[in-house]
């Protein structure tokens, strides 16, 4: 039996933590995770840091497959995650039903939070969105750049930021209220996948991990955890 190292973005973190004990018991393998924002994970890969499985947006895995970093075999799609707005539990919920309503809601807030542009897909998207809405200047000093992994959830839960914008799967918890997704014209949906690294010392165990996490028996866990699933 092997200990497998999984390098992953934050979006599937809660789901992995729920399913991993079952996988370990069923397979006999042990799992060590490294969860980080996407820019940090890419730096680790570039520096030669080893892992058995990479869990990232599929466009990044496509490039890694082309460059010989991950195998095509055993690759799988985990699910799709969209950007949601969240508020502190019990706080008034803004109307985000259209891009104009989103713009108005952001301008009315004392402060918002989202991941740093360039760190994560959602952070990059929000940075570009605020620019495209023409409110970047107005939001200077009113925006906390903090990923959910690095404390963005705490900023919203405490009320320091009135609205947070994060992948849905990263903000499903008892301290926050899901306001809803960004409207379709300004939404970002990220497809997450998993692939076995070419340099893995335990490729069969890595493939078993991917197969377990994508087993149809666990679809309900992914759905409850904030992911949409590809049609089978």
VMD Tcl script that draws the C-alpha trace (Angstrom):
set ca {
  {0.00 0.00 0.00}
  {1.15 3.55 -0.75}
  {0.96 7.06 0.62}
  {-0.14 9.29 -2.22}
  {0.38 13.02 -2.39}
  {-2.39 15.12 -3.91}
  {-1.75 18.73 -4.93}
  {-5.08 20.49 -5.31}
  {-6.78 23.82 -5.62}
  {-9.20 24.73 -2.87}
  {-12.49 24.08 -4.65}
  {-12.73 20.30 -3.90}
  {-11.19 20.53 -0.41}
  {-14.31 19.88 1.67}
  {-15.44 17.05 -0.58}
  {-12.04 15.36 -0.48}
  {-11.97 15.64 3.30}
  {-15.34 13.91 3.45}
  {-14.52 11.07 1.04}
  {-10.86 10.42 1.87}
  {-11.37 8.33 5.04}
  {-13.62 6.01 3.06}
  {-11.07 5.75 0.24}
  {-8.25 5.02 2.68}
  {-10.25 2.30 4.39}
  {-11.37 0.70 1.14}
  {-8.00 0.85 -0.64}
  {-5.44 0.65 2.14}
  {-3.66 3.69 0.68}
  {-3.02 6.84 2.68}
  {-3.51 10.33 1.28}
  {-1.55 13.51 1.99}
  {-2.96 16.75 0.59}
  {-1.41 20.04 -0.39}
  {-4.17 22.60 -0.88}
  {-3.14 25.97 -2.30}
  {-4.25 28.72 -4.66}
  {-3.62 27.87 -8.28}
  {-0.70 30.26 -8.77}
  {1.11 28.65 -5.83}
  {0.47 25.14 -7.13}
  {1.84 26.05 -10.54}
  {4.94 27.47 -8.90}
  {5.42 24.20 -7.01}
  {5.13 22.19 -10.22}
  {7.56 24.51 -12.01}
  {10.03 24.13 -9.15}
  {9.97 20.35 -9.53}
  {7.95 19.56 -6.42}
  {6.56 16.06 -6.79}
  {3.03 14.79 -6.39}
  {1.13 11.70 -7.40}
  {-2.05 13.45 -8.51}
  {-2.71 17.02 -9.63}
  {-6.22 18.43 -9.17}
  {-6.65 21.60 -11.21}
  {-8.82 23.25 -13.86}
  {-8.82 21.12 -16.97}
  {-7.25 23.80 -19.18}
  {-4.15 23.70 -16.95}
  {-4.09 19.90 -16.98}
  {-4.39 19.98 -20.78}
  {-1.20 22.04 -20.97}
  {0.57 19.78 -18.46}
  {-0.44 16.72 -20.44}
  {0.97 18.27 -23.61}
  {4.21 19.07 -21.76}
  {4.53 15.55 -20.32}
  {3.81 16.52 -16.70}
  {0.69 14.35 -16.32}
  {-0.57 11.18 -17.97}
  {-3.57 11.07 -20.28}
  {-4.53 7.70 -18.78}
  {-6.76 7.85 -15.70}
  {-7.49 11.55 -16.21}
  {-11.03 12.46 -15.22}
  {-13.35 15.40 -14.73}
  {-14.42 15.91 -11.14}
  {-17.07 18.54 -11.78}
  {-17.90 22.13 -12.58}
  {-17.93 24.94 -10.05}
  {-19.37 28.43 -10.52}
  {-18.76 31.72 -8.72}
  {-21.29 32.55 -6.00}
  {-21.82 35.60 -3.84}
  {-21.96 35.03 -0.09}
  {-22.86 37.15 2.91}
  {-22.63 36.73 6.65}
  {-25.38 34.53 8.07}
  {-28.45 36.66 8.73}
  {-27.24 39.69 6.76}
  {-29.40 41.33 4.10}
  {-28.92 39.67 0.75}
  {-28.31 41.86 -2.31}
  {-30.11 41.51 -5.62}
  {-27.68 39.98 -8.11}
  {-30.17 39.07 -10.80}
  {-28.47 41.04 -13.59}
  {-25.05 42.56 -14.30}
  {-26.45 46.03 -13.52}
  {-27.81 44.77 -10.19}
  {-24.42 43.23 -9.38}
  {-22.72 46.54 -10.15}
  {-25.15 48.46 -7.96}
  {-24.81 45.98 -5.10}
  {-21.01 46.13 -5.19}
  {-21.01 49.93 -5.21}
  {-23.36 50.05 -2.19}
  {-21.19 47.79 -0.02}
  {-18.79 48.89 2.64}
  {-16.34 46.27 1.35}
  {-16.18 43.13 -0.76}
  {-13.67 40.29 -0.90}
  {-12.43 37.91 -3.57}
  {-9.19 36.12 -4.35}
  {-6.28 38.12 -5.69}
  {-6.36 38.41 -9.50}
  {-3.76 36.03 -10.89}
  {-3.91 33.68 -7.88}
  {-7.07 31.79 -8.80}
  {-9.43 31.64 -11.78}
  {-12.23 33.27 -9.78}
  {-9.96 36.04 -8.50}
  {-8.77 36.83 -12.01}
  {-12.35 36.82 -13.25}
  {-13.54 39.19 -10.50}
  {-10.68 41.57 -11.15}
  {-11.57 41.74 -14.83}
  {-15.29 41.99 -14.04}
  {-14.89 45.00 -11.78}
  {-12.81 46.67 -14.48}
  {-15.40 45.90 -17.15}
  {-18.21 47.27 -14.96}
  {-16.32 50.53 -14.76}
  {-16.10 50.57 -10.96}
  {-12.44 49.73 -10.33}
  {-11.63 53.25 -9.16}
  {-14.67 53.39 -6.88}
  {-13.72 50.06 -5.28}
  {-10.15 51.02 -4.40}
  {-9.87 50.72 -0.65}
  {-13.13 48.76 -0.49}
  {-11.85 45.41 -1.81}
  {-10.04 42.73 0.18}
  {-8.01 40.41 -2.03}
  {-8.15 37.20 -0.03}
  {-8.79 33.68 -1.30}
  {-11.24 31.49 0.60}
  {-8.30 29.27 1.60}
  {-6.42 32.26 3.00}
  {-9.12 33.83 5.11}
  {-11.72 35.27 2.75}
  {-14.44 33.25 4.47}
  {-13.49 34.76 7.82}
  {-13.72 38.30 6.40}
  {-17.30 37.66 5.30}
  {-18.30 35.75 8.43}
  {-17.10 38.60 10.64}
  {-18.86 41.23 8.54}
  {-15.63 43.02 7.71}
  {-16.50 42.36 4.07}
  {-20.20 42.50 3.26}
  {-20.08 40.31 0.15}
  {-17.61 37.65 -0.92}
  {-17.31 36.20 -4.40}
  {-15.90 32.66 -4.50}
  {-16.37 29.24 -6.07}
  {-19.54 27.82 -4.53}
  {-17.79 24.73 -3.15}
  {-15.42 26.88 -1.06}
  {-18.13 28.79 0.79}
  {-20.76 26.22 1.78}
  {-20.65 26.39 5.56}
  {-22.73 27.33 8.59}
  {-21.26 30.84 8.91}
  {-22.26 32.12 5.48}
  {-25.39 32.50 3.39}
  {-25.27 31.72 -0.31}
  {-26.80 34.68 -2.12}
  {-26.63 32.96 -5.48}
  {-24.52 32.66 -8.60}
  {-23.35 35.56 -10.69}
  {-25.79 36.03 -13.58}
  {-24.97 34.11 -16.74}
  {-23.50 37.01 -18.76}
  {-20.79 37.59 -16.14}
  {-20.44 34.09 -14.69}
  {-17.30 31.96 -14.63}
  {-17.63 28.19 -14.49}
  {-14.41 26.27 -13.91}
  {-14.11 22.60 -14.86}
  {-11.97 20.75 -12.32}
  {-10.11 17.60 -13.25}
  {-7.57 15.18 -11.80}
  {-4.56 13.53 -13.43}
  {-1.74 11.23 -12.38}
  {1.66 12.91 -12.50}
  {4.27 11.38 -14.80}
  {6.81 11.45 -11.97}
  {4.47 9.73 -9.52}
  {6.08 6.94 -7.50}
  {2.65 5.33 -7.07}
  {0.72 5.83 -10.32}
  {-1.64 2.91 -9.75}
  {-2.62 4.28 -6.33}
  {-3.10 7.72 -7.87}
  {-5.35 6.26 -10.55}
  {-7.32 4.41 -7.87}
  {-7.82 7.71 -6.01}
  {-9.20 9.39 -9.13}
  {-11.47 6.44 -9.90}
  {-12.84 6.47 -6.36}
  {-13.53 10.19 -6.29}
  {-15.34 10.07 -9.64}
  {-17.35 6.94 -8.88}
  {-21.06 7.42 -9.57}
  {-21.80 6.38 -5.99}
  {-20.34 9.69 -4.81}
  {-22.21 12.03 -7.14}
  {-24.51 13.20 -4.34}
  {-21.51 14.26 -2.26}
  {-20.14 16.41 -5.08}
  {-23.54 17.98 -5.74}
  {-24.09 18.80 -2.07}
  {-20.55 20.18 -1.92}
  {-21.23 22.82 -4.57}
  {-20.17 21.15 -7.80}
  {-22.26 20.54 -10.88}
  {-21.46 17.28 -12.62}
  {-20.97 16.53 -16.31}
  {-23.70 14.50 -17.95}
  {-22.95 10.80 -18.02}
}
mol new
graphics top color blue
foreach p $ca { graphics top sphere $p radius 0.5 }
foreach p [lrange $ca 0 end-1] q [lrange $ca 1 end] { graphics top cylinder $p $q radius 0.2 }
display resetview
